[in-house]
Amino acid sequence: MKNEALRIVRYFFVGGVSAVVDIGLFALFAGYLGWPWLPVSIVTFIIGTTTNYFLSIRFVFESGVRYEKHHEILGVFIVSGLALIVNQTILYLSIEILHWHLIFSKCVATGIVFFWNYFGRRRFIF
């Protein structure tokens, strides 16, 4: 139990750094430069996911324990792909239907998928 609590705390920080990368790039390209939010959010999500993977195997999870490296990376992107669908749905609803601010919407979407990413990775990959 103690190890799991520590792992969650570490993932919270890793997820925070990854979220800053994702949201920061999203804010720059969609918010500041005015690029279309849909493709920008997909690209920044992938960059954030890649950041998260490398930080996670360094600070949170032990890489290569359950699966070979290429299967592990594939698993991370499958779990994250499902999170991307949820992320995009939340962004669409909050931006296009509810007319929330672009960056606020991205923060809400990122916060919601954070939990899926941790538990999906913990349960199915690492």
Backbone atoms as SQL, in Angstrom:
CREATE TABLE atoms (id INTEGER PRIMARY KEY, chain TEXT, resi INTEGER, resn TEXT, atom TEXT, x REAL, y REAL, z REAL);
INSERT INTO atoms VALUES
  (1, 'A', 1, 'MET', 'N', 0.825, -1.201, 0.000),
  (2, 'A', 1, 'MET', 'CA', 0.000, 0.000, 0.000),
  (3, 'A', 1, 'MET', 'C', 0.860, 1.253, 0.000),
  (4, 'A', 2, 'LYS', 'N', 1.913, 1.245, 0.823),
  (5, 'A', 2, 'LYS', 'CA', 2.800, 2.407, 0.898),
  (6, 'A', 2, 'LYS', 'C', 3.445, 2.688, -0.451),
  (7, 'A', 3, 'ASN', 'N', 3.903, 1.625, -1.131),
  (8, 'A', 3, 'ASN', 'CA', 4.516, 1.790, -2.444),
  (9, 'A', 3, 'ASN', 'C', 3.526, 2.338, -3.465),
  (10, 'A', 4, 'GLU', 'N', 2.289, 1.882, -3.390),
  (11, 'A', 4, 'GLU', 'CA', 1.271, 2.365, -4.329),
  (12, 'A', 4, 'GLU', 'C', 0.981, 3.848, -4.105),
  (13, 'A', 5, 'ALA', 'N', 0.909, 4.267, -2.848),
  (14, 'A', 5, 'ALA', 'CA', 0.671, 5.686, -2.542),
  (15, 'A', 5, 'ALA', 'C', 1.827, 6.537, -3.063),
  (16, 'A', 6, 'LEU', 'N', 3.047, 6.074, -2.873),
  (17, 'A', 6, 'LEU', 'CA', 4.217, 6.798, -3.373),
  (18, 'A', 6, 'LEU', 'C', 4.194, 6.853, -4.895),
  (19, 'A', 7, 'ARG', 'N', 3.810, 5.765, -5.525),
  (20, 'A', 7, 'ARG', 'CA', 3.725, 5.719, -6.985),
  (21, 'A', 7, 'ARG', 'C', 2.690, 6.731, -7.487),
  (22, 'A', 8, 'ILE', 'N', 1.567, 6.839, -6.815),
  (23, 'A', 8, 'ILE', 'CA', 0.533, 7.795, -7.219),
  (24, 'A', 8, 'ILE', 'C', 1.044, 9.227, -7.067),
  (25, 'A', 9, 'VAL', 'N', 1.735, 9.508, -5.977),
  (26, 'A', 9, 'VAL', 'CA', 2.299, 10.847, -5.768),
  (27, 'A', 9, 'VAL', 'C', 3.308, 11.168, -6.870),
  (28, 'A', 10, 'ARG', 'N', 4.178, 10.222, -7.166),
  (29, 'A', 10, 'ARG', 'CA', 5.157, 10.438, -8.236),
  (30, 'A', 10, 'ARG', 'C', 4.467, 10.655, -9.575),
  (31, 'A', 11, 'TYR', 'N', 3.423, 9.858, -9.832),
  (32, 'A', 11, 'TYR', 'CA', 2.706, 10.010, -11.096),
  (33, 'A', 11, 'TYR', 'C', 2.008, 11.363, -11.153),
  (34, 'A', 12, 'PHE', 'N', 1.543, 11.853, -10.022),
  (35, 'A', 12, 'PHE', 'CA', 0.913, 13.170, -9.977),
  (36, 'A', 12, 'PHE', 'C', 1.901, 14.235, -10.475),
  (37, 'A', 13, 'PHE', 'N', 3.148, 14.166, -10.043),
  (38, 'A', 13, 'PHE', 'CA', 4.152, 15.132, -10.485),
  (39, 'A', 13, 'PHE', 'C', 4.533, 14.929, -11.952),
  (40, 'A', 14, 'VAL', 'N', 4.714, 13.680, -12.339),
  (41, 'A', 14, 'VAL', 'CA', 5.009, 13.382, -13.742),
  (42, 'A', 14, 'VAL', 'C', 3.850, 13.842, -14.630),
  (43, 'A', 15, 'GLY', 'N', 2.634, 13.540, -14.202),
  (44, 'A', 15, 'GLY', 'CA', 1.459, 13.982, -14.941),
  (45, 'A', 15, 'GLY', 'C', 1.361, 15.491, -15.001),
  (46, 'A', 16, 'GLY', 'N', 1.772, 16.149, -13.929),
  (47, 'A', 16, 'GLY', 'CA', 1.761, 17.613, -13.907),
  (48, 'A', 16, 'GLY', 'C', 2.718, 18.212, -14.926),
  (49, 'A', 17, 'VAL', 'N', 3.922, 17.655, -14.993),
  (50, 'A', 17, 'VAL', 'CA', 4.891, 18.131, -15.977),
  (51, 'A', 17, 'VAL', 'C', 4.364, 17.882, -17.391),
  (52, 'A', 18, 'SER', 'N', 3.817, 16.702, -17.615),
  (53, 'A', 18, 'SER', 'CA', 3.270, 16.356, -18.928),
  (54, 'A', 18, 'SER', 'C', 2.095, 17.258, -19.290),
  (55, 'A', 19, 'ALA', 'N', 1.265, 17.568, -18.307),
  (56, 'A', 19, 'ALA', 'CA', 0.129, 18.464, -18.531),
  (57, 'A', 19, 'ALA', 'C', 0.602, 19.870, -18.876),
  (58, 'A', 20, 'VAL', 'N', 1.657, 20.328, -18.226),
  (59, 'A', 20, 'VAL', 'CA', 2.208, 21.655, -18.539),
  (60, 'A', 20, 'VAL', 'C', 2.693, 21.684, -19.993),
  (61, 'A', 21, 'VAL', 'N', 3.343, 20.609, -20.428),
  (62, 'A', 21, 'VAL', 'CA', 3.800, 20.521, -21.816),
  (63, 'A', 21, 'VAL', 'C', 2.590, 20.559, -22.753),
  (64, 'A', 22, 'ASP', 'N', 1.609, 19.711, -22.502),
  (65, 'A', 22, 'ASP', 'CA', 0.413, 19.610, -23.340),
  (66, 'A', 22, 'ASP', 'C', -0.362, 20.931, -23.351),
  (67, 'A', 23, 'ILE', 'N', -0.711, 21.430, -22.192),
  (68, 'A', 23, 'ILE', 'CA', -1.520, 22.647, -22.101),
  (69, 'A', 23, 'ILE', 'C', -0.735, 23.864, -22.582),
  (70, 'A', 24, 'GLY', 'N', 0.550, 23.911, -22.262),
  (71, 'A', 24, 'GLY', 'CA', 1.374, 25.034, -22.707),
  (72, 'A', 24, 'GLY', 'C', 1.460, 25.136, -24.217),
  (73, 'A', 25, 'LEU', 'N', 1.725, 24.014, -24.865),
  (74, 'A', 25, 'LEU', 'CA', 1.776, 24.007, -26.328),
  (75, 'A', 25, 'LEU', 'C', 0.403, 24.301, -26.928),
  (76, 'A', 26, 'PHE', 'N', -0.644, 23.754, -26.310),
  (77, 'A', 26, 'PHE', 'CA', -2.009, 24.026, -26.762),
  (78, 'A', 26, 'PHE', 'C', -2.313, 25.520, -26.658),
  (79, 'A', 27, 'ALA', 'N', -1.945, 26.124, -25.533),
  (80, 'A', 27, 'ALA', 'CA', -2.186, 27.559, -25.328),
  (81, 'A', 27, 'ALA', 'C', -1.432, 28.388, -26.369),
  (82, 'A', 28, 'LEU', 'N', -0.190, 27.996, -26.648),
  (83, 'A', 28, 'LEU', 'CA', 0.615, 28.719, -27.629),
  (84, 'A', 28, 'LEU', 'C', -0.008, 28.641, -29.026),
  (85, 'A', 29, 'PHE', 'N', -0.263, 27.412, -29.475),
  (86, 'A', 29, 'PHE', 'CA', -0.693, 27.244, -30.858),
  (87, 'A', 29, 'PHE', 'C', -2.180, 27.528, -31.085),
  (88, 'A', 30, 'ALA', 'N', -3.038, 27.066, -30.206),
  (89, 'A', 30, 'ALA', 'CA', -4.472, 27.296, -30.399),
  (90, 'A', 30, 'ALA', 'C', -4.903, 28.635, -29.797),
  (91, 'A', 31, 'GLY', 'N', -4.399, 28.938, -28.600),
  (92, 'A', 31, 'GLY', 'CA', -4.818, 30.158, -27.922),
  (93, 'A', 31, 'GLY', 'C', -4.165, 31.409, -28.473),
  (94, 'A', 32, 'TYR', 'N', -2.834, 31.419, -28.514),
  (95, 'A', 32, 'TYR', 'CA', -2.097, 32.616, -28.906),
  (96, 'A', 32, 'TYR', 'C', -2.021, 32.785, -30.427),
  (97, 'A', 33, 'LEU', 'N', -1.650, 31.713, -31.123),
  (98, 'A', 33, 'LEU', 'CA', -1.500, 31.807, -32.577),
  (99, 'A', 33, 'LEU', 'C', -2.811, 31.608, -33.329),
  (100, 'A', 34, 'GLY', 'N', -3.829, 31.095, -32.637),
  (101, 'A', 34, 'GLY', 'CA', -5.150, 30.955, -33.245),
  (102, 'A', 34, 'GLY', 'C', -5.309, 29.788, -34.196),
  (103, 'A', 35, 'TRP', 'N', -4.427, 28.809, -34.101),
  (104, 'A', 35, 'TRP', 'CA', -4.565, 27.624, -34.946),
  (105, 'A', 35, 'TRP', 'C', -5.797, 26.847, -34.495),
  (106, 'A', 36, 'PRO', 'N', -6.406, 26.065, -35.376),
  (107, 'A', 36, 'PRO', 'CA', -7.619, 25.303, -35.014),
  (108, 'A', 36, 'PRO', 'C', -7.361, 24.361, -33.830),
  (109, 'A', 37, 'TRP', 'N', -8.243, 24.427, -32.842),
  (110, 'A', 37, 'TRP', 'CA', -8.013, 23.691, -31.594),
  (111, 'A', 37, 'TRP', 'C', -8.020, 22.180, -31.774),
  (112, 'A', 38, 'LEU', 'N', -8.812, 21.648, -32.695),
  (113, 'A', 38, 'LEU', 'CA', -8.926, 20.195, -32.837),
  (114, 'A', 38, 'LEU', 'C', -7.596, 19.535, -33.233),
  (115, 'A', 39, 'PRO', 'N', -6.976, 19.916, -34.350),
  (116, 'A', 39, 'PRO', 'CA', -5.702, 19.262, -34.672),
  (117, 'A', 39, 'PRO', 'C', -4.590, 19.615, -33.681),
  (118, 'A', 40, 'VAL', 'N', -4.604, 20.837, -33.170),
  (119, 'A', 40, 'VAL', 'CA', -3.595, 21.234, -32.185),
  (120, 'A', 40, 'VAL', 'C', -3.703, 20.358, -30.946),
  (121, 'A', 41, 'SER', 'N', -4.921, 20.116, -30.480),
  (122, 'A', 41, 'SER', 'CA', -5.101, 19.319, -29.266),
  (123, 'A', 41, 'SER', 'C', -4.640, 17.873, -29.456),
  (124, 'A', 42, 'ILE', 'N', -4.797, 17.351, -30.646),
  (125, 'A', 42, 'ILE', 'CA', -4.329, 15.988, -30.921),
  (126, 'A', 42, 'ILE', 'C', -2.798, 15.936, -30.870),
  (127, 'A', 43, 'VAL', 'N', -2.150, 16.867, -31.541),
  (128, 'A', 43, 'VAL', 'CA', -0.687, 16.882, -31.582),
  (129, 'A', 43, 'VAL', 'C', -0.107, 17.141, -30.196),
  (130, 'A', 44, 'THR', 'N', -0.646, 18.111, -29.470),
  (131, 'A', 44, 'THR', 'CA', -0.090, 18.411, -28.143),
  (132, 'A', 44, 'THR', 'C', -0.360, 17.274, -27.164),
  (133, 'A', 45, 'PHE', 'N', -1.470, 16.579, -27.324),
  (134, 'A', 45, 'PHE', 'CA', -1.763, 15.414, -26.490),
  (135, 'A', 45, 'PHE', 'C', -0.717, 14.323, -26.714),
  (136, 'A', 46, 'ILE', 'N', -0.366, 14.099, -27.966),
  (137, 'A', 46, 'ILE', 'CA', 0.649, 13.093, -28.296),
  (138, 'A', 46, 'ILE', 'C', 2.009, 13.498, -27.726),
  (139, 'A', 47, 'ILE', 'N', 2.356, 14.750, -27.827),
  (140, 'A', 47, 'ILE', 'CA', 3.620, 15.224, -27.256),
  (141, 'A', 47, 'ILE', 'C', 3.605, 15.071, -25.737),
  (142, 'A', 48, 'GLY', 'N', 2.492, 15.433, -25.113),
  (143, 'A', 48, 'GLY', 'CA', 2.358, 15.265, -23.663),
  (144, 'A', 48, 'GLY', 'C', 2.424, 13.801, -23.246),
  (145, 'A', 49, 'THR', 'N', 1.814, 12.931, -24.029),
  (146, 'A', 49, 'THR', 'CA', 1.841, 11.493, -23.744),
  (147, 'A', 49, 'THR', 'C', 3.261, 10.939, -23.860),
  (148, 'A', 50, 'THR', 'N', 3.980, 11.374, -24.862),
  (149, 'A', 50, 'THR', 'CA', 5.366, 10.945, -25.018),
  (150, 'A', 50, 'THR', 'C', 6.218, 11.413, -23.842),
  (151, 'A', 51, 'THR', 'N', 6.039, 12.658, -23.445),
  (152, 'A', 51, 'THR', 'CA', 6.735, 13.193, -22.269),
  (153, 'A', 51, 'THR', 'C', 6.392, 12.355, -21.043),
  (154, 'A', 52, 'ASN', 'N', 5.114, 12.062, -20.877),
  (155, 'A', 52, 'ASN', 'CA', 4.646, 11.291, -19.732),
  (156, 'A', 52, 'ASN', 'C', 5.263, 9.895, -19.713),
  (157, 'A', 53, 'TYR', 'N', 5.341, 9.260, -20.858),
  (158, 'A', 53, 'TYR', 'CA', 5.909, 7.910, -20.918),
  (159, 'A', 53, 'TYR', 'C', 7.355, 7.911, -20.425),
  (160, 'A', 54, 'PHE', 'N', 8.162, 8.795, -20.966),
  (161, 'A', 54, 'PHE', 'CA', 9.578, 8.796, -20.595),
  (162, 'A', 54, 'PHE', 'C', 9.784, 9.182, -19.137),
  (163, 'A', 55, 'LEU', 'N', 9.026, 10.131, -18.640),
  (164, 'A', 55, 'LEU', 'CA', 9.137, 10.493, -17.223),
  (165, 'A', 55, 'LEU', 'C', 8.610, 9.365, -16.329),
  (166, 'A', 56, 'SER', 'N', 7.538, 8.705, -16.772),
  (167, 'A', 56, 'SER', 'CA', 6.958, 7.612, -15.981),
  (168, 'A', 56, 'SER', 'C', 7.907, 6.440, -15.822),
  (169, 'A', 57, 'ILE', 'N', 8.580, 6.065, -16.903),
  (170, 'A', 57, 'ILE', 'CA', 9.504, 4.925, -16.778),
  (171, 'A', 57, 'ILE', 'C', 10.765, 5.316, -16.029),
  (172, 'A', 58, 'ARG', 'N', 11.007, 6.592, -15.896),
  (173, 'A', 58, 'ARG', 'CA', 12.170, 7.051, -15.127),
  (174, 'A', 58, 'ARG', 'C', 11.842, 7.183, -13.636),
  (175, 'A', 59, 'PHE', 'N', 10.627, 7.669, -13.315),
  (176, 'A', 59, 'PHE', 'CA', 10.321, 8.021, -11.930),
  (177, 'A', 59, 'PHE', 'C', 9.166, 7.248, -11.283),
  (178, 'A', 60, 'VAL', 'N', 8.335, 6.560, -12.067),
  (179, 'A', 60, 'VAL', 'CA', 7.124, 5.964, -11.496),
  (180, 'A', 60, 'VAL', 'C', 7.077, 4.453, -11.655),
  (181, 'A', 61, 'PHE', 'N', 7.161, 3.984, -12.873),
  (182, 'A', 61, 'PHE', 'CA', 6.993, 2.565, -13.169),
  (183, 'A', 61, 'PHE', 'C', 8.317, 1.944, -13.584),
  (184, 'A', 62, 'GLU', 'N', 8.415, 0.642, -13.430),
  (185, 'A', 62, 'GLU', 'CA', 9.599, -0.082, -13.886),
  (186, 'A', 62, 'GLU', 'C', 9.320, -0.608, -15.288),
  (187, 'A', 63, 'SER', 'N', 10.090, -0.137, -16.221),
  (188, 'A', 63, 'SER', 'CA', 9.902, -0.491, -17.623),
  (189, 'A', 63, 'SER', 'C', 10.384, -1.906, -17.900),
  (190, 'A', 64, 'GLY', 'N', 9.677, -2.594, -18.784),
  (191, 'A', 64, 'GLY', 'CA', 10.106, -3.900, -19.250),
  (192, 'A', 64, 'GLY', 'C', 9.808, -5.060, -18.320),
  (193, 'A', 65, 'VAL', 'N', 9.047, -4.841, -17.267),
  (194, 'A', 65, 'VAL', 'CA', 8.763, -5.910, -16.307),
  (195, 'A', 65, 'VAL', 'C', 7.701, -6.868, -16.855),
  (196, 'A', 66, 'ARG', 'N', 6.621, -6.333, -17.371),
  (197, 'A', 66, 'ARG', 'CA', 5.531, -7.182, -17.867),
  (198, 'A', 66, 'ARG', 'C', 5.641, -7.479, -19.355),
  (199, 'A', 67, 'TYR', 'N', 6.144, -6.512, -20.116),
  (200, 'A', 67, 'TYR', 'CA', 6.168, -6.638, -21.576),
  (201, 'A', 67, 'TYR', 'C', 7.504, -6.149, -22.119),
  (202, 'A', 68, 'GLU', 'N', 7.800, -6.598, -23.336),
  (203, 'A', 68, 'GLU', 'CA', 8.960, -6.061, -24.032),
  (204, 'A', 68, 'GLU', 'C', 8.708, -4.587, -24.330),
  (205, 'A', 69, 'LYS', 'N', 9.766, -3.840, -24.524),
  (206, 'A', 69, 'LYS', 'CA', 9.686, -2.383, -24.677),
  (207, 'A', 69, 'LYS', 'C', 8.695, -1.941, -25.763),
  (208, 'A', 70, 'HIS', 'N', 8.743, -2.566, -26.932),
  (209, 'A', 70, 'HIS', 'CA', 7.862, -2.128, -28.017),
  (210, 'A', 70, 'HIS', 'C', 6.395, -2.421, -27.691),
  (211, 'A', 71, 'HIS', 'N', 6.111, -3.507, -26.975),
  (212, 'A', 71, 'HIS', 'CA', 4.731, -3.785, -26.554),
  (213, 'A', 71, 'HIS', 'C', 4.293, -2.806, -25.467),
  (214, 'A', 72, 'GLU', 'N', 5.214, -2.464, -24.608),
  (215, 'A', 72, 'GLU', 'CA', 4.933, -1.503, -23.541),
  (216, 'A', 72, 'GLU', 'C', 4.556, -0.139, -24.132),
  (217, 'A', 73, 'ILE', 'N', 5.348, 0.325, -25.088),
  (218, 'A', 73, 'ILE', 'CA', 5.059, 1.615, -25.732),
  (219, 'A', 73, 'ILE', 'C', 3.726, 1.558, -26.460),
  (220, 'A', 74, 'LEU', 'N', 3.471, 0.471, -27.154),
  (221, 'A', 74, 'LEU', 'CA', 2.187, 0.301, -27.834),
  (222, 'A', 74, 'LEU', 'C', 1.041, 0.345, -26.825),
  (223, 'A', 75, 'GLY', 'N', 1.200, -0.323, -25.699),
  (224, 'A', 75, 'GLY', 'CA', 0.175, -0.306, -24.657),
  (225, 'A', 75, 'GLY', 'C', -0.088, 1.081, -24.122),
  (226, 'A', 76, 'VAL', 'N', 0.982, 1.843, -23.907),
  (227, 'A', 76, 'VAL', 'CA', 0.826, 3.222, -23.429),
  (228, 'A', 76, 'VAL', 'C', 0.010, 4.031, -24.428),
  (229, 'A', 77, 'PHE', 'N', 0.296, 3.873, -25.703),
  (230, 'A', 77, 'PHE', 'CA', -0.436, 4.651, -26.694),
  (231, 'A', 77, 'PHE', 'C', -1.858, 4.139, -26.913),
  (232, 'A', 78, 'ILE', 'N', -2.126, 2.875, -26.642),
  (233, 'A', 78, 'ILE', 'CA', -3.514, 2.385, -26.691),
  (234, 'A', 78, 'ILE', 'C', -4.308, 2.979, -25.536),
  (235, 'A', 79, 'VAL', 'N', -3.760, 2.899, -24.327),
  (236, 'A', 79, 'VAL', 'CA', -4.427, 3.493, -23.164),
  (237, 'A', 79, 'VAL', 'C', -4.622, 4.991, -23.393),
  (238, 'A', 80, 'SER', 'N', -3.589, 5.636, -23.901),
  (239, 'A', 80, 'SER', 'CA', -3.663, 7.072, -24.142),
  (240, 'A', 80, 'SER', 'C', -4.585, 7.407, -25.314),
  (241, 'A', 81, 'GLY', 'N', -4.697, 6.503, -26.271),
  (242, 'A', 81, 'GLY', 'CA', -5.628, 6.711, -27.380),
  (243, 'A', 81, 'GLY', 'C', -7.063, 6.784, -26.896),
  (244, 'A', 82, 'LEU', 'N', -7.395, 5.916, -25.951),
  (245, 'A', 82, 'LEU', 'CA', -8.736, 5.984, -25.352),
  (246, 'A', 82, 'LEU', 'C', -8.909, 7.301, -24.593),
  (247, 'A', 83, 'ALA', 'N', -7.849, 7.711, -23.914),
  (248, 'A', 83, 'ALA', 'CA', -7.894, 8.991, -23.202),
  (249, 'A', 83, 'ALA', 'C', -8.037, 10.154, -24.183),
  (250, 'A', 84, 'LEU', 'N', -7.417, 10.038, -25.349),
  (251, 'A', 84, 'LEU', 'CA', -7.528, 11.083, -26.364),
  (252, 'A', 84, 'LEU', 'C', -8.970, 11.233, -26.842),
  (253, 'A', 85, 'ILE', 'N', -9.662, 10.118, -27.002),
  (254, 'A', 85, 'ILE', 'CA', -11.078, 10.178, -27.402),
  (255, 'A', 85, 'ILE', 'C', -11.895, 10.924, -26.356),
  (256, 'A', 86, 'VAL', 'N', -11.674, 10.610, -25.091),
  (257, 'A', 86, 'VAL', 'CA', -12.378, 11.309, -24.007),
  (258, 'A', 86, 'VAL', 'C', -11.974, 12.780, -23.994),
  (259, 'A', 87, 'ASN', 'N', -10.689, 13.048, -24.134),
  (260, 'A', 87, 'ASN', 'CA', -10.172, 14.415, -24.151),
  (261, 'A', 87, 'ASN', 'C', -10.840, 15.239, -25.254),
  (262, 'A', 88, 'GLN', 'N', -10.886, 14.685, -26.457),
  (263, 'A', 88, 'GLN', 'CA', -11.477, 15.402, -27.592),
  (264, 'A', 88, 'GLN', 'C', -12.976, 15.625, -27.398),
  (265, 'A', 89, 'THR', 'N', -13.640, 14.634, -26.838),
  (266, 'A', 89, 'THR', 'CA', -15.080, 14.768, -26.580),
  (267, 'A', 89, 'THR', 'C', -15.345, 15.890, -25.580),
  (268, 'A', 90, 'ILE', 'N', -14.567, 15.919, -24.513),
  (269, 'A', 90, 'ILE', 'CA', -14.728, 16.971, -23.502),
  (270, 'A', 90, 'ILE', 'C', -14.424, 18.340, -24.104),
  (271, 'A', 91, 'LEU', 'N', -13.358, 18.413, -24.902),
  (272, 'A', 91, 'LEU', 'CA', -13.032, 19.684, -25.547),
  (273, 'A', 91, 'LEU', 'C', -14.158, 20.140, -26.467),
  (274, 'A', 92, 'TYR', 'N', -14.682, 19.238, -27.266),
  (275, 'A', 92, 'TYR', 'CA', -15.768, 19.606, -28.166),
  (276, 'A', 92, 'TYR', 'C', -16.976, 20.127, -27.379),
  (277, 'A', 93, 'LEU', 'N', -17.387, 19.375, -26.368),
  (278, 'A', 93, 'LEU', 'CA', -18.553, 19.789, -25.578),
  (279, 'A', 93, 'LEU', 'C', -18.315, 21.124, -24.881),
  (280, 'A', 94, 'SER', 'N', -17.147, 21.279, -24.284),
  (281, 'A', 94, 'SER', 'CA', -16.905, 22.497, -23.507),
  (282, 'A', 94, 'SER', 'C', -16.643, 23.722, -24.386),
  (283, 'A', 95, 'ILE', 'N', -15.982, 23.546, -25.518),
  (284, 'A', 95, 'ILE', 'CA', -15.678, 24.687, -26.393),
  (285, 'A', 95, 'ILE', 'C', -16.847, 25.003, -27.317),
  (286, 'A', 96, 'GLU', 'N', -17.340, 23.989, -28.013),
  (287, 'A', 96, 'GLU', 'CA', -18.348, 24.222, -29.052),
  (288, 'A', 96, 'GLU', 'C', -19.782, 24.308, -28.518),
  (289, 'A', 97, 'ILE', 'N', -20.102, 23.567, -27.485),
  (290, 'A', 97, 'ILE', 'CA', -21.474, 23.540, -26.963),
  (291, 'A', 97, 'ILE', 'C', -21.638, 24.498, -25.786),
  (292, 'A', 98, 'LEU', 'N', -20.730, 24.401, -24.813),
  (293, 'A', 98, 'LEU', 'CA', -20.841, 25.229, -23.611),
  (294, 'A', 98, 'LEU', 'C', -20.162, 26.587, -23.751),
  (295, 'A', 99, 'HIS', 'N', -19.346, 26.741, -24.782),
  (296, 'A', 99, 'HIS', 'CA', -18.636, 28.001, -25.063),
  (297, 'A', 99, 'HIS', 'C', -17.715, 28.440, -23.926),
  (298, 'A', 100, 'TRP', 'N', -17.069, 27.461, -23.316),
  (299, 'A', 100, 'TRP', 'CA', -16.083, 27.758, -22.292),
  (300, 'A', 100, 'TRP', 'C', -14.805, 28.249, -22.956),
  (301, 'A', 101, 'HIS', 'N', -13.986, 28.915, -22.179),
  (302, 'A', 101, 'HIS', 'CA', -12.696, 29.389, -22.670),
  (303, 'A', 101, 'HIS', 'C', -11.838, 28.201, -23.108),
  (304, 'A', 102, 'LEU', 'N', -11.080, 28.415, -24.154),
  (305, 'A', 102, 'LEU', 'CA', -10.249, 27.374, -24.752),
  (306, 'A', 102, 'LEU', 'C', -9.311, 26.712, -23.737),
  (307, 'A', 103, 'ILE', 'N', -8.563, 27.504, -23.005),
  (308, 'A', 103, 'ILE', 'CA', -7.563, 26.962, -22.081),
  (309, 'A', 103, 'ILE', 'C', -8.242, 26.321, -20.871),
  (310, 'A', 104, 'PHE', 'N', -9.305, 26.917, -20.384),
  (311, 'A', 104, 'PHE', 'CA', -10.047, 26.313, -19.271),
  (312, 'A', 104, 'PHE', 'C', -10.562, 24.944, -19.690),
  (313, 'A', 105, 'SER', 'N', -11.105, 24.842, -20.885),
  (314, 'A', 105, 'SER', 'CA', -11.611, 23.569, -21.406),
  (315, 'A', 105, 'SER', 'C', -10.507, 22.527, -21.472),
  (316, 'A', 106, 'LYS', 'N', -9.337, 22.947, -21.931),
  (317, 'A', 106, 'LYS', 'CA', -8.202, 22.013, -22.029),
  (318, 'A', 106, 'LYS', 'C', -7.776, 21.540, -20.641),
  (319, 'A', 107, 'CYS', 'N', -7.777, 22.428, -19.663),
  (320, 'A', 107, 'CYS', 'CA', -7.420, 22.050, -18.289),
  (321, 'A', 107, 'CYS', 'C', -8.416, 21.050, -17.716),
  (322, 'A', 108, 'VAL', 'N', -9.700, 21.270, -17.952),
  (323, 'A', 108, 'VAL', 'CA', -10.736, 20.342, -17.475),
  (324, 'A', 108, 'VAL', 'C', -10.545, 18.973, -18.122),
  (325, 'A', 109, 'ALA', 'N', -10.378, 18.950, -19.432),
  (326, 'A', 109, 'ALA', 'CA', -10.206, 17.681, -20.153),
  (327, 'A', 109, 'ALA', 'C', -8.959, 16.942, -19.664),
  (328, 'A', 110, 'THR', 'N', -7.875, 17.660, -19.485),
  (329, 'A', 110, 'THR', 'CA', -6.621, 17.052, -19.028),
  (330, 'A', 110, 'THR', 'C', -6.783, 16.475, -17.624),
  (331, 'A', 111, 'GLY', 'N', -7.444, 17.200, -16.753),
  (332, 'A', 111, 'GLY', 'CA', -7.669, 16.728, -15.387),
  (333, 'A', 111, 'GLY', 'C', -8.492, 15.460, -15.339),
  (334, 'A', 112, 'ILE', 'N', -9.480, 15.370, -16.188),
  (335, 'A', 112, 'ILE', 'CA', -10.347, 14.190, -16.199),
  (336, 'A', 112, 'ILE', 'C', -9.601, 12.958, -16.706),
  (337, 'A', 113, 'VAL', 'N', -8.826, 13.101, -17.769),
  (338, 'A', 113, 'VAL', 'CA', -8.142, 11.926, -18.321),
  (339, 'A', 113, 'VAL', 'C', -6.912, 11.518, -17.515),
  (340, 'A', 114, 'PHE', 'N', -6.451, 12.372, -16.628),
  (341, 'A', 114, 'PHE', 'CA', -5.304, 12.050, -15.775),
  (342, 'A', 114, 'PHE', 'C', -5.517, 10.724, -15.042),
  (343, 'A', 115, 'PHE', 'N', -6.677, 10.558, -14.454),
  (344, 'A', 115, 'PHE', 'CA', -6.946, 9.368, -13.650),
  (345, 'A', 115, 'PHE', 'C', -7.009, 8.107, -14.512),
  (346, 'A', 116, 'TRP', 'N', -7.642, 8.194, -15.668),
  (347, 'A', 116, 'TRP', 'CA', -7.668, 7.052, -16.574),
  (348, 'A', 116, 'TRP', 'C', -6.242, 6.658, -16.968),
  (349, 'A', 117, 'ASN', 'N', -5.425, 7.645, -17.288),
  (350, 'A', 117, 'ASN', 'CA', -4.049, 7.352, -17.712),
  (351, 'A', 117, 'ASN', 'C', -3.274, 6.609, -16.630),
  (352, 'A', 118, 'TYR', 'N', -3.379, 7.072, -15.400),
  (353, 'A', 118, 'TYR', 'CA', -2.636, 6.389, -14.334),
  (354, 'A', 118, 'TYR', 'C', -3.137, 4.963, -14.153),
  (355, 'A', 119, 'PHE', 'N', -4.422, 4.791, -13.907),
  (356, 'A', 119, 'PHE', 'CA', -4.955, 3.475, -13.615),
  (357, 'A', 119, 'PHE', 'C', -4.890, 2.540, -14.815),
  (358, 'A', 120, 'GLY', 'N', -5.057, 3.064, -16.021),
  (359, 'A', 120, 'GLY', 'CA', -4.913, 2.248, -17.218),
  (360, 'A', 120, 'GLY', 'C', -3.494, 1.736, -17.384),
  (361, 'A', 121, 'ARG', 'N', -2.531, 2.607, -17.160),
  (362, 'A', 121, 'ARG', 'CA', -1.133, 2.184, -17.264),
  (363, 'A', 121, 'ARG', 'C', -0.759, 1.221, -16.169),
  (364, 'A', 122, 'ARG', 'N', -1.198, 1.513, -14.958),
  (365, 'A', 122, 'ARG', 'CA', -0.862, 0.668, -13.808),
  (366, 'A', 122, 'ARG', 'C', -1.472, -0.720, -13.969),
  (367, 'A', 123, 'ARG', 'N', -2.703, -0.770, -14.412),
  (368, 'A', 123, 'ARG', 'CA', -3.436, -2.040, -14.505),
  (369, 'A', 123, 'ARG', 'C', -3.016, -2.892, -15.708),
  (370, 'A', 124, 'PHE', 'N', -2.843, -2.229, -16.865),
  (371, 'A', 124, 'PHE', 'CA', -2.653, -2.974, -18.098),
  (372, 'A', 124, 'PHE', 'C', -1.224, -3.020, -18.628),
  (373, 'A', 125, 'ILE', 'N', -0.362, -2.112, -18.180),
  (374, 'A', 125, 'ILE', 'CA', 0.952, -2.030, -18.810),
  (375, 'A', 125, 'ILE', 'C', 2.102, -2.313, -17.846),
  (376, 'A', 126, 'PHE', 'N', 2.131, -1.605, -16.725),
  (377, 'A', 126, 'PHE', 'CA', 3.299, -1.709, -15.846),
  (378, 'A', 126, 'PHE', 'C', 3.029, -2.576, -14.627);
